């Protein structure tokens, strides 16, 4: 989810506590999790599944493990394995056997997200949050588990809102946060532009420009599918600012 600060990205993604919400009010994350386990239930006789999850935030270009907040940021590194897949060394994945398990991990991690108050949003997310679901599937042949493993990885991302310091009144630490937030969004825009512009095909894609784009590398390029949800504030001025920024990301 992408958009200006205070435009409803966290609510849309559903990474806040959703216990009090009706079914039709649930955000993207709990709906995805529910649909995932419903699909696993439908195919449990044809395959065996292992589902794991992790939850991290990128705050001031430091990666924090939200499921294990005591883990020092300095012990977390972005690595690329022998298959070219991006992994986060130092981030622990949790096995989730059902919908309730995974939503409890989501709510636990959300409680440790970094938030702060600005003139435009009293509870502004000050970090990019990435909830990752990994599904491993082994086929069942006559009740016997096969050796081949099919792996799928889902990154569900709640981006921090793009900000203009003049409008948010950001000073001191809040200003530093807004600079790193906008830098990550700019890097994401550069990557999307490099991947989507026909004139830039075959050229270098700047995944290493930020930790956000580096982590999302295998969910932006290759054989991945990427969906971006645009969240827009209702006031006219904010709408025009958003259109200008979004155009810059997709042109």
N, C-alpha and C positions, 0 to 999 in steps of 0.2 A: 504494500500500500504506500503510495506516494502522494504528497500534497503539502500545503502550507501548514504551519503550526496551528493547532486548534481546529483542524478541519475534520476530525473524527477518524483518524487512521487506526488508533488503538481500539476504538469501539468497533470499527468495521472488521478488523482482524479478529476481535474477540479474545485478546490476550489479557483482559481484565477478568475479575471474578464474575462468572456467569451463572452462579447458583440461583440468583433471584430473577433471572430472565426467562421469558416464555420461549418455547421452541422456535417460533418465527423471529425472535429477536436475537438469536445466537449469531455470533460473528463467524467469520470464515474458518478459523482454527477449530472450534468445537464441531462445526458441521463436517469439516474434512475428516476429523478423527472418528466421528460417528459413522460416516460413510465407509471409511477404511475398514473398521471392524465388522460392519455389516457385510462387506464384500468378502472378508476373510471367512466369515461364518458360512457364506454361500459356497465357498470353494474348499472348505476344510477337508472334504473327502478326496479331493484331487491333489492336494498339496499340503505341505507342512510349512507354517510361517513362523518367523521370528521377527518381532517388532521392537525397535529400540528408538530412543529419542535423546536429544540434548537441547540445551537452551542457553544461548550466550548473548551478551550485549557487547557492542563496541562503543566504549565511552572514552572520549579524548584519545582515540586511536589505541586504546588498550582493550584487550579482550578479557571479559569476565565470564566465568562459568556460573550462571544463575542457579543451577541445580545444586551446585556445591560452592557457595559463595566464599568459603574459607580458602579456596584454591588461589594462590597468588597469581596475579596477571602475568608476572615475569616468567612463570613456569609454563605458560601456554604459548605454543608456536604453531604457525601455519606451515604445513609440510605437503609435499606431493609424493604419493607412493609410486611404486614401480609401474602401475597401470595408468598413471597420469591423473589419478583422482586426488582431490584436495581433502586433506584431513587436518583436524585440530589436535595436535599432540598436547596432552595435559588436560583435555576436556573429557570428562567421564560420561559415557552413555548409559542410560538406564533402560532396562527391559520393561516393556509395558505389555501385559497380557490381555488387557481389556480397555474399554472406553474410560472407565472410572480411574484406572491406573494412570493413563496418559493425561487426562484432564487434571488430575491431582498434581502431576509434575508441572503442567502448564501454570496452574494457579500458584504453586510453590515458587516457581522461578519468577513469575510476574511480580511477586511481593518484594523482590530484591532489585527490580529495575530502578535505574536512576531517574528521578523526576525532579522538577523544580518549577518555580513560579515566575512567569513573565507578564508583561502588560497585556499580552494577547491570549494567554492560557495559564490558568492558575495551577494546573497539574500537567505541565508540559513534559513530554518524554525527552530526556537529554541524551539519549543513546539510540543507536540502531539495534533492534533486537531480532535475533534469528532463531526460530524454533525449527529444529531439524528432525525429521522422521525417516528412519531407515528400515526398509522392509526386505527381509531375506526369504526367498521362497525355494523350497525343495519339492520336487514332484513326488507323488506317491504312486507306485506301480505295484498292484496286488498287495497293498498294505506295507510295502517296503519303501523306505525313504531313498530317493536317488542321490547320486553324488554331486550332480550339477546344481549350482546355486545361481538363482537370478536375483539381483539386488537392485532396488530402486531407492532413490534418495529424494526427499521433498524438503526444500527450504521454504519456510513460510516466514516472511519478513515484514516486520513493522518498522518502517523507516522513521527516523526522527524528522520533524517538520522543517522544511526550508524556512529560513528566517532572515529578516532585515533588522539589524540592530536598532535602527532609527524607530521602528514601529514597536519592537518588543521591549525597548528600554534596557537592553542587555548591557551590563557593565561588569568589570572584574571577571570572576569565574564564569558567570553566565555568558559573557562576551566570548571568552575562550572556547566555551562549549559550542556556541553558535558558529564559530569559525571552523571547528573540526567537523561539525554536522554538515555545513555547507560544502566543505572540501570533499567529504565522502560522497555527497549527492552529485557534485560536479564530476568526480571520478566515475561514478555510475553512469552519468549522462555521456561521458566521453566513450565509455565501453559500449554502451548501446548504440551510439552514433557510429562507432567503428564497425560494429557487427551488422548494423542495418543499412548503412549507406553503400549502395552498389559501387560507387566510385572508390570506396576504400576496401573493397574485397581483396583479400590476400595481403593486406598491410598489417602492421603490428597492432595488436589489440592491447591497450594499456591496463591489463588486469592488476598489475603490481602497483598501480598508482595509489591505491588505498587498501586497507585491510578488508573493508567491505567488499570491494570488487574481487579481491583475491579469494576470499572465502566463497563467494558466489560464482567463481569462475566456471565450475562444471555445471552450474544451473543457468548460465547465460549463453555459453557457446556449445559447440559440439552437437550432440543429438538431443539436447534438452529442449523443454518447452517452458517458456516464460510468460507469465500473465501479470500485468501491472494494473492495479486498481487506482484510479485517480480520485482523490478526495478533495472537494472544493468547498471553501467557505461561502456563505450565502451573500455576503456584501459584494457589491459590484467591483470595487477596487481590488479586492482579494482575487476575484475571478479573473480579471485581466492580468494581474501579476502571475497567477497560476498558469494561464494560457501561454504567456511569454516564456516562463520557465520550462513548461512541458514541451513547448515547441523546440526549445533549445536542446532538450534531451532526445527528441525523436527525429529531428530534421536530418 
